[in-house]
Amino acid sequence: MTAGELAGHFPFAKPTMSAHFAVLREADLVHATKVGGSIVYSLKLSVVEDALLGFAESLGVGVERNSHQAKRETS
């Protein structure tokens, strides 16, 4: 989605959303591509998946990361 489309889903001013997008880019959670006068953001699913797996593991929930990564690499 474009930055404007994403901002439309939240009750924040566009400069606030821009700051949040910058944090997400810095954390390598999204990819930003300039298309004309807009910036299109894409979620980096593999990064988010790894973060969620790490969080779940820290709570003792789910499969071990190495086991999950091995399954993903063989797929």
PDB file of N, H, CA, C and O in Angstrom:
ATOM      1  N   MET A   1       0.845  -1.185   0.000  1.00  0.00           N
ATOM      2  CA  MET A   1       0.000   0.000   0.000  1.00  0.00           C
ATOM      3  C   MET A   1       0.888   1.246   0.000  1.00  0.00           C
ATOM      4  O   MET A   1       2.049   1.203   0.407  1.00  0.00           O
ATOM      5  N   THR A   2       0.319   2.337  -0.460  1.00  0.00           N
ATOM      6  H   THR A   2      -0.624   2.372  -0.790  1.00  0.00           H
ATOM      7  CA  THR A   2       1.066   3.589  -0.403  1.00  0.00           C
ATOM      8  C   THR A   2       1.006   4.136   1.021  1.00  0.00           C
ATOM      9  O   THR A   2       0.170   3.729   1.828  1.00  0.00           O
ATOM     10  N   ALA A   3       1.904   5.058   1.305  1.00  0.00           N
ATOM     11  H   ALA A   3       2.584   5.388   0.650  1.00  0.00           H
ATOM     12  CA  ALA A   3       1.918   5.683   2.634  1.00  0.00           C
ATOM     13  C   ALA A   3       0.571   6.333   2.923  1.00  0.00           C
ATOM     14  O   ALA A   3       0.065   6.233   4.040  1.00  0.00           O
ATOM     15  N   GLY A   4      -0.015   6.995   1.932  1.00  0.00           N
ATOM     16  H   GLY A   4       0.396   7.075   1.024  1.00  0.00           H
ATOM     17  CA  GLY A   4      -1.314   7.636   2.114  1.00  0.00           C
ATOM     18  C   GLY A   4      -2.423   6.642   2.401  1.00  0.00           C
ATOM     19  O   GLY A   4      -3.275   6.890   3.254  1.00  0.00           O
ATOM     20  N   GLU A   5      -2.418   5.519   1.697  1.00  0.00           N
ATOM     21  H   GLU A   5      -1.726   5.318   1.004  1.00  0.00           H
ATOM     22  CA  GLU A   5      -3.428   4.475   1.934  1.00  0.00           C
ATOM     23  C   GLU A   5      -3.296   3.904   3.343  1.00  0.00           C
ATOM     24  O   GLU A   5      -4.290   3.704   4.041  1.00  0.00           O
ATOM     25  N   LEU A   6      -2.070   3.650   3.742  1.00  0.00           N
ATOM     26  H   LEU A   6      -1.263   3.813   3.175  1.00  0.00           H
ATOM     27  CA  LEU A   6      -1.847   3.128   5.098  1.00  0.00           C
ATOM     28  C   LEU A   6      -2.273   4.148   6.155  1.00  0.00           C
ATOM     29  O   LEU A   6      -2.909   3.793   7.147  1.00  0.00           O
ATOM     30  N   ALA A   7      -1.921   5.402   5.937  1.00  0.00           N
ATOM     31  H   ALA A   7      -1.404   5.690   5.131  1.00  0.00           H
ATOM     32  CA  ALA A   7      -2.252   6.456   6.908  1.00  0.00           C
ATOM     33  C   ALA A   7      -3.755   6.592   7.079  1.00  0.00           C
ATOM     34  O   ALA A   7      -4.226   6.944   8.160  1.00  0.00           O
ATOM     35  N   GLY A   8      -4.510   6.319   6.029  1.00  0.00           N
ATOM     36  H   GLY A   8      -4.127   6.033   5.150  1.00  0.00           H
ATOM     37  CA  GLY A   8      -5.962   6.404   6.101  1.00  0.00           C
ATOM     38  C   GLY A   8      -6.595   5.423   7.072  1.00  0.00           C
ATOM     39  O   GLY A   8      -7.756   5.585   7.446  1.00  0.00           O
ATOM     40  N   HIS A   9      -5.854   4.416   7.480  1.00  0.00           N
ATOM     41  H   HIS A   9      -4.910   4.284   7.176  1.00  0.00           H
ATOM     42  CA  HIS A   9      -6.376   3.393   8.398  1.00  0.00           C
ATOM     43  C   HIS A   9      -6.101   3.711   9.868  1.00  0.00           C
ATOM     44  O   HIS A   9      -6.526   2.973  10.756  1.00  0.00           O
ATOM     45  N   PHE A  10      -5.394   4.804  10.119  1.00  0.00           N
ATOM     46  H   PHE A  10      -5.049   5.404   9.398  1.00  0.00           H
ATOM     47  CA  PHE A  10      -5.000   5.141  11.487  1.00  0.00           C
ATOM     48  C   PHE A  10      -5.349   6.586  11.806  1.00  0.00           C
ATOM     49  O   PHE A  10      -5.307   7.443  10.923  1.00  0.00           O
ATOM     50  N   PRO A  11      -5.696   6.866  13.072  1.00  0.00           N
ATOM     51  CA  PRO A  11      -6.093   8.229  13.458  1.00  0.00           C
ATOM     52  C   PRO A  11      -4.905   9.122  13.830  1.00  0.00           C
ATOM     53  O   PRO A  11      -4.946   9.819  14.844  1.00  0.00           O
ATOM     54  N   PHE A  12      -3.852   9.100  13.015  1.00  0.00           N
ATOM     55  H   PHE A  12      -3.818   8.534  12.192  1.00  0.00           H
ATOM     56  CA  PHE A  12      -2.660   9.888  13.294  1.00  0.00           C
ATOM     57  C   PHE A  12      -2.402  10.846  12.143  1.00  0.00           C
ATOM     58  O   PHE A  12      -2.821  10.589  11.015  1.00  0.00           O
ATOM     59  N   ALA A  13      -1.722  11.934  12.417  1.00  0.00           N
ATOM     60  H   ALA A  13      -1.381  12.142  13.334  1.00  0.00           H
ATOM     61  CA  ALA A  13      -1.328  12.870  11.381  1.00  0.00           C
ATOM     62  C   ALA A  13      -0.283  12.221  10.471  1.00  0.00           C
ATOM     63  O   ALA A  13       0.455  11.338  10.910  1.00  0.00           O
ATOM     64  N   LYS A  14      -0.215  12.646   9.223  1.00  0.00           N
ATOM     65  H   LYS A  14      -0.815  13.362   8.866  1.00  0.00           H
ATOM     66  CA  LYS A  14       0.734  12.062   8.274  1.00  0.00           C
ATOM     67  C   LYS A  14       2.189  12.170   8.729  1.00  0.00           C
ATOM     68  O   LYS A  14       2.953  11.229   8.515  1.00  0.00           O
ATOM     69  N   PRO A  15       2.609  13.291   9.357  1.00  0.00           N
ATOM     70  CA  PRO A  15       4.000  13.332   9.844  1.00  0.00           C
ATOM     71  C   PRO A  15       4.277  12.261  10.907  1.00  0.00           C
ATOM     72  O   PRO A  15       5.376  11.712  10.964  1.00  0.00           O
ATOM     73  N   THR A  16       3.287  11.971  11.738  1.00  0.00           N
ATOM     74  H   THR A  16       2.393  12.417  11.692  1.00  0.00           H
ATOM     75  CA  THR A  16       3.437  10.921  12.752  1.00  0.00           C
ATOM     76  C   THR A  16       3.586   9.567  12.073  1.00  0.00           C
ATOM     77  O   THR A  16       4.433   8.760  12.453  1.00  0.00           O
ATOM     78  N   MET A  17       2.754   9.326  11.064  1.00  0.00           N
ATOM     79  H   MET A  17       2.065   9.982  10.754  1.00  0.00           H
ATOM     80  CA  MET A  17       2.829   8.064  10.335  1.00  0.00           C
ATOM     81  C   MET A  17       4.179   7.945   9.628  1.00  0.00           C
ATOM     82  O   MET A  17       4.772   6.867   9.596  1.00  0.00           O
ATOM     83  N   SER A  18       4.659   9.039   9.069  1.00  0.00           N
ATOM     84  H   SER A  18       4.178   9.915   9.094  1.00  0.00           H
ATOM     85  CA  SER A  18       5.955   9.033   8.393  1.00  0.00           C
ATOM     86  C   SER A  18       7.065   8.617   9.353  1.00  0.00           C
ATOM     87  O   SER A  18       7.967   7.865   8.984  1.00  0.00           O
ATOM     88  N   ALA A  19       6.990   9.109  10.576  1.00  0.00           N
ATOM     89  H   ALA A  19       6.257   9.720  10.875  1.00  0.00           H
ATOM     90  CA  ALA A  19       7.990   8.735  11.583  1.00  0.00           C
ATOM     91  C   ALA A  19       7.902   7.248  11.897  1.00  0.00           C
ATOM     92  O   ALA A  19       8.927   6.590  12.072  1.00  0.00           O
ATOM     93  N   HIS A  20       6.694   6.718  11.969  1.00  0.00           N
ATOM     94  H   HIS A  20       5.861   7.253  11.826  1.00  0.00           H
ATOM     95  CA  HIS A  20       6.517   5.282  12.229  1.00  0.00           C
ATOM     96  C   HIS A  20       7.041   4.455  11.059  1.00  0.00           C
ATOM     97  O   HIS A  20       7.675   3.420  11.263  1.00  0.00           O
ATOM     98  N   PHE A  21       6.778   4.908   9.835  1.00  0.00           N
ATOM     99  H   PHE A  21       6.262   5.748   9.669  1.00  0.00           H
ATOM    100  CA  PHE A  21       7.300   4.197   8.667  1.00  0.00           C
ATOM    101  C   PHE A  21       8.824   4.165   8.696  1.00  0.00           C
ATOM    102  O   PHE A  21       9.436   3.156   8.346  1.00  0.00           O
ATOM    103  N   ALA A  22       9.434   5.270   9.114  1.00  0.00           N
ATOM    104  H   ALA A  22       8.937   6.090   9.398  1.00  0.00           H
ATOM    105  CA  ALA A  22      10.891   5.330   9.204  1.00  0.00           C
ATOM    106  C   ALA A  22      11.423   4.304  10.204  1.00  0.00           C
ATOM    107  O   ALA A  22      12.452   3.672   9.965  1.00  0.00           O
ATOM    108  N   VAL A  23      10.722   4.142  11.316  1.00  0.00           N
ATOM    109  H   VAL A  23       9.887   4.656  11.511  1.00  0.00           H
ATOM    110  CA  VAL A  23      11.125   3.151  12.322  1.00  0.00           C
ATOM    111  C   VAL A  23      11.003   1.746  11.744  1.00  0.00           C
ATOM    112  O   VAL A  23      11.887   0.914  11.947  1.00  0.00           O
ATOM    113  N   LEU A  24       9.922   1.477  11.029  1.00  0.00           N
ATOM    114  H   LEU A  24       9.204   2.153  10.864  1.00  0.00           H
ATOM    115  CA  LEU A  24       9.726   0.155  10.428  1.00  0.00           C
ATOM    116  C   LEU A  24      10.798  -0.141   9.374  1.00  0.00           C
ATOM    117  O   LEU A  24      11.277  -1.270   9.272  1.00  0.00           O
ATOM    118  N   ARG A  25      11.173   0.881   8.589  1.00  0.00           N
ATOM    119  H   ARG A  25      10.784   1.799   8.672  1.00  0.00           H
ATOM    120  CA  ARG A  25      12.256   0.698   7.608  1.00  0.00           C
ATOM    121  C   ARG A  25      13.576   0.442   8.324  1.00  0.00           C
ATOM    122  O   ARG A  25      14.337  -0.443   7.932  1.00  0.00           O
ATOM    123  N   GLU A  26      13.846   1.209   9.364  1.00  0.00           N
ATOM    124  H   GLU A  26      13.228   1.928   9.682  1.00  0.00           H
ATOM    125  CA  GLU A  26      15.097   1.048  10.128  1.00  0.00           C
ATOM    126  C   GLU A  26      15.191  -0.353  10.734  1.00  0.00           C
ATOM    127  O   GLU A  26      16.275  -0.932  10.807  1.00  0.00           O
ATOM    128  N   ALA A  27      14.060  -0.890  11.165  1.00  0.00           N
ATOM    129  H   ALA A  27      13.180  -0.420  11.106  1.00  0.00           H
ATOM    130  CA  ALA A  27      14.022  -2.232  11.750  1.00  0.00           C
ATOM    131  C   ALA A  27      14.022  -3.318  10.674  1.00  0.00           C
ATOM    132  O   ALA A  27      14.014  -4.508  10.991  1.00  0.00           O
ATOM    133  N   ASP A  28      14.032  -2.912   9.406  1.00  0.00           N
ATOM    134  H   ASP A  28      14.038  -1.946   9.149  1.00  0.00           H
ATOM    135  CA  ASP A  28      14.031  -3.828   8.265  1.00  0.00           C
ATOM    136  C   ASP A  28      12.776  -4.696   8.218  1.00  0.00           C
ATOM    137  O   ASP A  28      12.820  -5.840   7.765  1.00  0.00           O
ATOM    138  N   LEU A  29      11.649  -4.138   8.693  1.00  0.00           N
ATOM    139  H   LEU A  29      11.613  -3.209   9.060  1.00  0.00           H
ATOM    140  CA  LEU A  29      10.382  -4.867   8.669  1.00  0.00           C
ATOM    141  C   LEU A  29       9.569  -4.582   7.415  1.00  0.00           C
ATOM    142  O   LEU A  29       8.689  -5.363   7.055  1.00  0.00           O
ATOM    143  N   VAL A  30       9.856  -3.477   6.752  1.00  0.00           N
ATOM    144  H   VAL A  30      10.571  -2.843   7.044  1.00  0.00           H
ATOM    145  CA  VAL A  30       9.144  -3.128   5.520  1.00  0.00           C
ATOM    146  C   VAL A  30      10.152  -2.728   4.447  1.00  0.00           C
ATOM    147  O   VAL A  30      11.280  -2.326   4.731  1.00  0.00           O
ATOM    148  N   HIS A  31       9.700  -2.854   3.216  1.00  0.00           N
ATOM    149  H   HIS A  31       8.784  -3.181   2.985  1.00  0.00           H
ATOM    150  CA  HIS A  31      10.475  -2.398   2.067  1.00  0.00           C
ATOM    151  C   HIS A  31       9.723  -1.218   1.463  1.00  0.00           C
ATOM    152  O   HIS A  31       8.518  -1.310   1.229  1.00  0.00           O
ATOM    153  N   ALA A  32      10.409  -0.126   1.212  1.00  0.00           N
ATOM    154  H   ALA A  32      11.388  -0.051   1.402  1.00  0.00           H
ATOM    155  CA  ALA A  32       9.787   1.059   0.643  1.00  0.00           C
ATOM    156  C   ALA A  32      10.282   1.264  -0.785  1.00  0.00           C
ATOM    157  O   ALA A  32      11.483   1.237  -1.050  1.00  0.00           O
ATOM    158  N   THR A  33       9.334   1.469  -1.701  1.00  0.00           N
ATOM    159  H   THR A  33       8.358   1.492  -1.486  1.00  0.00           H
ATOM    160  CA  THR A  33       9.662   1.703  -3.098  1.00  0.00           C
ATOM    161  C   THR A  33       8.968   2.985  -3.552  1.00  0.00           C
ATOM    162  O   THR A  33       7.760   3.140  -3.373  1.00  0.00           O
ATOM    163  N   LYS A  34       9.726   3.888  -4.131  1.00  0.00           N
ATOM    164  H   LYS A  34      10.708   3.762  -4.276  1.00  0.00           H
ATOM    165  CA  LYS A  34       9.137   5.131  -4.634  1.00  0.00           C
ATOM    166  C   LYS A  34       8.539   4.856  -6.010  1.00  0.00           C
ATOM    167  O   LYS A  34       9.227   4.385  -6.915  1.00  0.00           O
ATOM    168  N   VAL A  35       7.253   5.156  -6.154  1.00  0.00           N
ATOM    169  H   VAL A  35       6.694   5.539  -5.419  1.00  0.00           H
ATOM    170  CA  VAL A  35       6.538   4.975  -7.415  1.00  0.00           C
ATOM    171  C   VAL A  35       5.882   6.306  -7.745  1.00  0.00           C
ATOM    172  O   VAL A  35       4.881   6.685  -7.137  1.00  0.00           O
ATOM    173  N   GLY A  36       6.450   7.003  -8.705  1.00  0.00           N
ATOM    174  H   GLY A  36       7.263   6.695  -9.199  1.00  0.00           H
ATOM    175  CA  GLY A  36       5.954   8.344  -9.021  1.00  0.00           C
ATOM    176  C   GLY A  36       6.139   9.246  -7.815  1.00  0.00           C
ATOM    177  O   GLY A  36       7.248   9.388  -7.300  1.00  0.00           O
ATOM    178  N   GLY A  37       5.045   9.857  -7.366  1.00  0.00           N
ATOM    179  H   GLY A  37       4.145   9.741  -7.785  1.00  0.00           H
ATOM    180  CA  GLY A  37       5.103  10.745  -6.207  1.00  0.00           C
ATOM    181  C   GLY A  37       4.749  10.064  -4.900  1.00  0.00           C
ATOM    182  O   GLY A  37       4.629  10.724  -3.868  1.00  0.00           O
ATOM    183  N   SER A  38       4.581   8.751  -4.931  1.00  0.00           N
ATOM    184  H   SER A  38       4.679   8.214  -5.769  1.00  0.00           H
ATOM    185  CA  SER A  38       4.178   8.009  -3.738  1.00  0.00           C
ATOM    186  C   SER A  38       5.252   7.028  -3.315  1.00  0.00           C
ATOM    187  O   SER A  38       6.124   6.658  -4.102  1.00  0.00           O
ATOM    188  N   ILE A  39       5.178   6.618  -2.076  1.00  0.00           N
ATOM    189  H   ILE A  39       4.470   6.919  -1.436  1.00  0.00           H
ATOM    190  CA  ILE A  39       6.040   5.548  -1.569  1.00  0.00           C
ATOM    191  C   ILE A  39       5.138   4.364  -1.262  1.00  0.00           C
ATOM    192  O   ILE A  39       4.160   4.488  -0.525  1.00  0.00           O
ATOM    193  N   VAL A  40       5.475   3.218  -1.833  1.00  0.00           N
ATOM    194  H   VAL A  40       6.269   3.117  -2.432  1.00  0.00           H
ATOM    195  CA  VAL A  40       4.705   2.001  -1.621  1.00  0.00           C
ATOM    196  C   VAL A  40       5.474   1.138  -0.623  1.00  0.00           C
ATOM    197  O   VAL A  40       6.661   0.864  -0.803  1.00  0.00           O
ATOM    198  N   TYR A  41       4.773   0.713   0.434  1.00  0.00           N
ATOM    199  H   TYR A  41       3.809   0.936   0.580  1.00  0.00           H
ATOM    200  CA  TYR A  41       5.389  -0.105   1.476  1.00  0.00           C
ATOM    201  C   TYR A  41       4.930  -1.547   1.349  1.00  0.00           C
ATOM    202  O   TYR A  41       3.752  -1.823   1.123  1.00  0.00           O
ATOM    203  N   SER A  42       5.882  -2.461   1.497  1.00  0.00           N
ATOM    204  H   SER A  42       6.839  -2.236   1.680  1.00  0.00           H
ATOM    205  CA  SER A  42       5.609  -3.897   1.504  1.00  0.00           C
ATOM    206  C   SER A  42       6.174  -4.487   2.777  1.00  0.00           C
ATOM    207  O   SER A  42       7.295  -4.169   3.175  1.00  0.00           O
ATOM    208  N   LEU A  43       5.408  -5.333   3.405  1.00  0.00           N
ATOM    209  H   LEU A  43       4.498  -5.591   3.081  1.00  0.00           H
ATOM    210  CA  LEU A  43       5.838  -5.999   4.624  1.00  0.00           C
ATOM    211  C   LEU A  43       6.801  -7.119   4.266  1.00  0.00           C
ATOM    212  O   LEU A  43       6.523  -7.914   3.368  1.00  0.00           O
ATOM    213  N   LYS A  44       7.928  -7.187   4.959  1.00  0.00           N
ATOM    214  H   LYS A  44       8.154  -6.541   5.689  1.00  0.00           H
ATOM    215  CA  LYS A  44       8.903  -8.267   4.755  1.00  0.00           C
ATOM    216  C   LYS A  44       8.464  -9.431   5.640  1.00  0.00           C
ATOM    217  O   LYS A  44       8.826  -9.517   6.813  1.00  0.00           O
ATOM    218  N   LEU A  45       7.676 -10.323   5.045  1.00  0.00           N
ATOM    219  H   LEU A  45       7.381 -10.253   4.092  1.00  0.00           H
ATOM    220  CA  LEU A  45       7.058 -11.402   5.814  1.00  0.00           C
ATOM    221  C   LEU A  45       8.076 -12.310   6.488  1.00  0.00           C
ATOM    222  O   LEU A  45       7.842 -12.745   7.615  1.00  0.00           O
ATOM    223  N   SER A  46       9.191 -12.610   5.842  1.00  0.00           N
ATOM    224  H   SER A  46       9.381 -12.256   4.926  1.00  0.00           H
ATOM    225  CA  SER A  46      10.169 -13.514   6.453  1.00  0.00           C
ATOM    226  C   SER A  46      10.760 -12.892   7.717  1.00  0.00           C
ATOM    227  O   SER A  46      11.014 -13.597   8.694  1.00  0.00           O
ATOM    228  N   VAL A  47      10.979 -11.584   7.703  1.00  0.00           N
ATOM    229  H   VAL A  47      10.773 -11.012   6.909  1.00  0.00           H
ATOM    230  CA  VAL A  47      11.525 -10.900   8.881  1.00  0.00           C
ATOM    231  C   VAL A  47      10.504 -10.902  10.008  1.00  0.00           C
ATOM    232  O   VAL A  47      10.844 -11.157  11.164  1.00  0.00           O
ATOM    233  N   VAL A  48       9.242 -10.615   9.666  1.00  0.00           N
ATOM    234  H   VAL A  48       8.966 -10.407   8.727  1.00  0.00           H
ATOM    235  CA  VAL A  48       8.181 -10.600  10.671  1.00  0.00           C
ATOM    236  C   VAL A  48       7.973 -12.008  11.223  1.00  0.00           C
ATOM    237  O   VAL A  48       7.800 -12.185  12.429  1.00  0.00           O
ATOM    238  N   GLU A  49       7.990 -13.006  10.344  1.00  0.00           N
ATOM    239  H   GLU A  49       8.130 -12.862   9.365  1.00  0.00           H
ATOM    240  CA  GLU A  49       7.828 -14.391  10.789  1.00  0.00           C
ATOM    241  C   GLU A  49       8.927 -14.775  11.780  1.00  0.00           C
ATOM    242  O   GLU A  49       8.640 -15.371  12.818  1.00  0.00           O
ATOM    243  N   ASP A  50      10.176 -14.441  11.470  1.00  0.00           N
ATOM    244  H   ASP A  50      10.409 -13.957  10.627  1.00  0.00           H
ATOM    245  CA  ASP A  50      11.285 -14.754  12.372  1.00  0.00           C
ATOM    246  C   ASP A  50      11.132 -14.035  13.710  1.00  0.00           C
ATOM    247  O   ASP A  50      11.419 -14.609  14.761  1.00  0.00           O
ATOM    248  N   ALA A  51      10.679 -12.779  13.673  1.00  0.00           N
ATOM    249  H   ALA A  51      10.445 -12.313  12.820  1.00  0.00           H
ATOM    250  CA  ALA A  51      10.481 -12.028  14.914  1.00  0.00           C
ATOM    251  C   ALA A  51       9.378 -12.663  15.757  1.00  0.00           C
ATOM    252  O   ALA A  51       9.524 -12.797  16.972  1.00  0.00           O
ATOM    253  N   LEU A  52       8.285 -13.052  15.120  1.00  0.00           N
ATOM    254  H   LEU A  52       8.168 -12.943  14.133  1.00  0.00           H
ATOM    255  CA  LEU A  52       7.181 -13.689  15.855  1.00  0.00           C
ATOM    256  C   LEU A  52       7.593 -15.041  16.415  1.00  0.00           C
ATOM    257  O   LEU A  52       7.219 -15.395  17.533  1.00  0.00           O
ATOM    258  N   LEU A  53       8.364 -15.796  15.638  1.00  0.00           N
ATOM    259  H   LEU A  53       8.668 -15.508  14.730  1.00  0.00           H
ATOM    260  CA  LEU A  53       8.846 -17.090  16.135  1.00  0.00           C
ATOM    261  C   LEU A  53       9.762 -16.898  17.344  1.00  0.00           C
ATOM    262  O   LEU A  53       9.668 -17.635  18.325  1.00  0.00           O
ATOM    263  N   GLY A  54      10.639 -15.915  17.266  1.00  0.00           N
ATOM    264  H   GLY A  54      10.716 -15.316  16.468  1.00  0.00           H
ATOM    265  CA  GLY A  54      11.521 -15.633  18.395  1.00  0.00           C
ATOM    266  C   GLY A  54      10.736 -15.235  19.629  1.00  0.00           C
ATOM    267  O   GLY A  54      11.055 -15.660  20.739  1.00  0.00           O
ATOM    268  N   PHE A  55       9.712 -14.421  19.440  1.00  0.00           N
ATOM    269  H   PHE A  55       9.453 -14.075  18.538  1.00  0.00           H
ATOM    270  CA  PHE A  55       8.860 -14.003  20.552  1.00  0.00           C
ATOM    271  C   PHE A  55       8.128 -15.205  21.145  1.00  0.00           C
ATOM    272  O   PHE A  55       8.078 -15.365  22.365  1.00  0.00           O
ATOM    273  N   ALA A  56       7.565 -16.044  20.286  1.00  0.00           N
ATOM    274  H   ALA A  56       7.606 -15.913  19.295  1.00  0.00           H
ATOM    275  CA  ALA A  56       6.856 -17.229  20.763  1.00  0.00           C
ATOM    276  C   ALA A  56       7.800 -18.153  21.526  1.00  0.00           C
ATOM    277  O   ALA A  56       7.440 -18.695  22.571  1.00  0.00           O
ATOM    278  N   GLU A  57       9.004 -18.328  20.998  1.00  0.00           N
ATOM    279  H   GLU A  57       9.296 -17.888  20.149  1.00  0.00           H
ATOM    280  CA  GLU A  57       9.982 -19.183  21.676  1.00  0.00           C
ATOM    281  C   GLU A  57      10.341 -18.628  23.049  1.00  0.00           C
ATOM    282  O   GLU A  57      10.520 -19.386  24.003  1.00  0.00           O
ATOM    283  N   SER A  58      10.445 -17.306  23.146  1.00  0.00           N
ATOM    284  H   SER A  58      10.299 -16.691  22.372  1.00  0.00           H
ATOM    285  CA  SER A  58      10.786 -16.712  24.441  1.00  0.00           C
ATOM    286  C   SER A  58       9.697 -16.975  25.476  1.00  0.00           C
ATOM    287  O   SER A  58       9.949 -16.951  26.680  1.00  0.00           O
ATOM    288  N   LEU A  59       8.486 -17.227  24.990  1.00  0.00           N
ATOM    289  H   LEU A  59       8.281 -17.247  24.012  1.00  0.00           H
ATOM    290  CA  LEU A  59       7.376 -17.569  25.882  1.00  0.00           C
ATOM    291  C   LEU A  59       7.231 -19.072  26.061  1.00  0.00           C
ATOM    292  O   LEU A  59       6.386 -19.533  26.828  1.00  0.00           O
ATOM    293  N   GLY A  60       8.059 -19.837  25.350  1.00  0.00           N
ATOM    294  H   GLY A  60       8.746 -19.463  24.727  1.00  0.00           H
ATOM    295  CA  GLY A  60       7.982 -21.287  25.444  1.00  0.00           C
ATOM    296  C   GLY A  60       6.855 -21.873  24.616  1.00  0.00           C
ATOM    297  O   GLY A  60       6.367 -22.965  24.908  1.00  0.00           O
ATOM    298  N   VAL A  61       6.433 -21.142  23.570  1.00  0.00           N
ATOM    299  H   VAL A  61       6.829 -20.255  23.332  1.00  0.00           H
ATOM    300  CA  VAL A  61       5.323 -21.580  22.733  1.00  0.00           C
ATOM    301  C   VAL A  61       5.840 -21.939  21.353  1.00  0.00           C
ATOM    302  O   VAL A  61       6.714 -21.252  20.825  1.00  0.00           O
ATOM    303  N   GLY A  62       5.314 -23.008  20.755  1.00  0.00           N
ATOM    304  H   GLY A  62       4.605 -23.567  21.184  1.00  0.00           H
ATOM    305  CA  GLY A  62       5.610 -23.320  19.363  1.00  0.00           C
ATOM    306  C   GLY A  62       6.822 -24.198  19.172  1.00  0.00           C
ATOM    307  O   GLY A  62       7.311 -24.842  20.100  1.00  0.00           O
ATOM    308  N   VAL A  63       7.296 -24.205  17.930  1.00  0.00           N
ATOM    309  H   VAL A  63       6.899 -23.682  17.176  1.00  0.00           H
ATOM    310  CA  VAL A  63       8.420 -25.053  17.546  1.00  0.00           C
ATOM    311  C   VAL A  63       9.727 -24.299  17.707  1.00  0.00           C
ATOM    312  O   VAL A  63       9.752 -23.071  17.793  1.00  0.00           O
ATOM    313  N   GLU A  64      10.808 -25.057  17.745  1.00  0.00           N
ATOM    314  H   GLU A  64      10.788 -26.055  17.675  1.00  0.00           H
ATOM    315  CA  GLU A  64      12.117 -24.428  17.837  1.00  0.00           C
ATOM    316  C   GLU A  64      12.455 -23.766  16.511  1.00  0.00           C
ATOM    317  O   GLU A  64      12.078 -24.264  15.451  1.00  0.00           O
ATOM    318  N   ARG A  65      13.161 -22.652  16.567  1.00  0.00           N
ATOM    319  H   ARG A  65      13.467 -22.247  17.429  1.00  0.00           H
ATOM    320  CA  ARG A  65      13.500 -21.877  15.367  1.00  0.00           C
ATOM    321  C   ARG A  65      14.273 -22.720  14.366  1.00  0.00           C
ATOM    322  O   ARG A  65      13.961 -22.678  13.176  1.00  0.00           O
ATOM    323  N   ASN A  66      15.269 -23.484  14.802  1.00  0.00           N
ATOM    324  H   ASN A  66      15.522 -23.518  15.768  1.00  0.00           H
ATOM    325  CA  ASN A  66      16.079 -24.275  13.873  1.00  0.00           C
ATOM    326  C   ASN A  66      15.226 -25.293  13.138  1.00  0.00           C
ATOM    327  O   ASN A  66      15.430 -25.535  11.949  1.00  0.00           O
ATOM    328  N   SER A  67      14.275 -25.890  13.839  1.00  0.00           N
ATOM    329  H   SER A  67      14.109 -25.693  14.806  1.00  0.00           H
ATOM    330  CA  SER A  67      13.385 -26.852  13.229  1.00  0.00           C
ATOM    331  C   SER A  67      12.520 -26.179  12.178  1.00  0.00           C
ATOM    332  O   SER A  67      12.333 -26.719  11.087  1.00  0.00           O
ATOM    333  N   HIS A  68      11.992 -25.006  12.497  1.00  0.00           N
ATOM    334  H   HIS A  68      12.144 -24.568  13.383  1.00  0.00           H
ATOM    335  CA  HIS A  68      11.143 -24.275  11.570  1.00  0.00           C
ATOM    336  C   HIS A  68      11.946 -23.811  10.359  1.00  0.00           C
ATOM    337  O   HIS A  68      11.468 -23.914   9.229  1.00  0.00           O
ATOM    338  N   GLN A  69      13.143 -23.308  10.571  1.00  0.00           N
ATOM    339  H   GLN A  69      13.531 -23.223  11.489  1.00  0.00           H
ATOM    340  CA  GLN A  69      13.966 -22.843   9.465  1.00  0.00           C
ATOM    341  C   GLN A  69      14.339 -23.998   8.541  1.00  0.00           C
ATOM    342  O   GLN A  69      14.370 -23.834   7.322  1.00  0.00           O
ATOM    343  N   ALA A  70      14.618 -25.149   9.107  1.00  0.00           N
ATOM    344  H   ALA A  70      14.593 -25.283  10.098  1.00  0.00           H
ATOM    345  CA  ALA A  70      14.962 -26.313   8.282  1.00  0.00           C
ATOM    346  C   ALA A  70      13.787 -26.695   7.406  1.00  0.00           C
ATOM    347  O   ALA A  70      13.976 -27.025   6.235  1.00  0.00           O
ATOM    348  N   LYS A  71      12.575 -26.658   7.947  1.00  0.00           N
ATOM    349  H   LYS A  71      12.421 -26.390   8.898  1.00  0.00           H
ATOM    350  CA  LYS A  71      11.384 -26.963   7.160  1.00  0.00           C
ATOM    351  C   LYS A  71      11.216 -25.955   6.043  1.00  0.00           C
ATOM    352  O   LYS A  71      10.897 -26.326   4.913  1.00  0.00           O
ATOM    353  N   ARG A  72      11.433 -24.655   6.352  1.00  0.00           N
ATOM    354  H   ARG A  72      11.692 -24.354   7.269  1.00  0.00           H
ATOM    355  CA  ARG A  72      11.254 -23.604   5.369  1.00  0.00           C
ATOM    356  C   ARG A  72      12.299 -23.718   4.257  1.00  0.00           C
ATOM    357  O   ARG A  72      11.990 -23.466   3.092  1.00  0.00           O
ATOM    358  N   GLU A  73      13.532 -24.094   4.606  1.00  0.00           N
ATOM    359  H   GLU A  73      13.782 -24.299   5.552  1.00  0.00           H
ATOM    360  CA  GLU A  73      14.600 -24.196   3.613  1.00  0.00           C
ATOM    361  C   GLU A  73      14.409 -25.380   2.679  1.00  0.00           C
ATOM    362  O   GLU A  73      14.863 -25.341   1.535  1.00  0.00           O
ATOM    363  N   THR A  74      13.749 -26.428   3.143  1.00  0.00           N
ATOM    364  H   THR A  74      13.381 -26.460   4.072  1.00  0.00           H
ATOM    365  CA  THR A  74      13.534 -27.611   2.305  1.00  0.00           C
ATOM    366  C   THR A  74      12.275 -27.482   1.471  1.00  0.00           C
ATOM    367  O   THR A  74      12.044 -28.306   0.586  1.00  0.00           O
ATOM    368  N   SER A  75      11.459 -26.479   1.722  1.00  0.00           N
ATOM    369  H   SER A  75      11.647 -25.810   2.441  1.00  0.00           H
ATOM    370  CA  SER A  75      10.210 -26.302   0.951  1.00  0.00           C
ATOM    371  C   SER A  75      10.484 -25.679  -0.388  1.00  0.00           C
ATOM    372  O   SER A  75       9.557 -25.457  -1.167  1.00  0.00           O
TER     373      SER A  75
END
